[in-house]
Amino acid sequence: MDAAELRDKTPDQLRDELANLKKEAFNLRFQAATGALENTARMRQVRRDVARVMTVLNEKAAQAAAD
C-alpha cells in the first residue's frame, strides 16, 4: 500500500483501514507470542502501513483546518 492510493480515500475509509490494520497487528503480536507466526516481516509491513494511514489522516485534518 502506498501513500498515493491512500490519499484518494475518504477519511472514513482511512479510519476503517486503520482499524483493520490495528486488528491485524494485534493478531500478529499474539501469533508471535505463541510461536505461531510464520511471516515475521508482515509485522513490520503492518506497522508501517498504520503509520502511513495515520500520516495521511493527519494531512487531511490539517488541510481541512487550513481551509
N, C-alpha and C positions, 0 to 999 in steps of 0.2 A: 504494500500500500504506500503510495507516495502522496506528498502534500498537495500536489496539483489536483488530484481527484477528490481529496478531502475538501478543498476549497469550493468545489462545485456543489457540495451538500449543504442542506439547511442546518441551522443549529440543532433542531430537534433530531434530525438524522445523526448528527455528530454525537449528541448525548446518548442515543441508542447504541451507537457503535462503541462509545466509551464504556457503557455498561456491559456490553458483550465482551469487550476486551478485558475488563476487570474480572469478570466471572471466569474467563479462560485463564487469566493469570493466577487466580485463586486455585483453580483445579490443577494447574501445572505445579504450583508450590506444594499442593497436597500430594501429588504424584511423586514429586522429588523427595518429600519427607518419608514416604512409604517405600521408596526404591522402585517404583513402577514407571518412572519417567524414562522414555527411550530416546526422545529427541531433546537434548538439553539446550540446543541452540534456539528452540522455539520460545523459551523463557525470555531470552534477550530480544527476540523479534517482537514479542507481545509488549514487553516493557517499552520498547522504542515506539511502537505503534500508539500506545497510550500517550506517550509524550507528544507525538505528532498531532493527535486528535486534540489534546489539551491546548497545544500551541495555536492551532487553527481556531479553536473556540475562543481563546483569548484575543486573537487578532480580530475576529468578527465582533466581539464585545467592545473592543477599543474603537473599532471603526463606527459602530453604532453610537457609541458615546460621543464621538467627534462630530457626527452628523447632526 
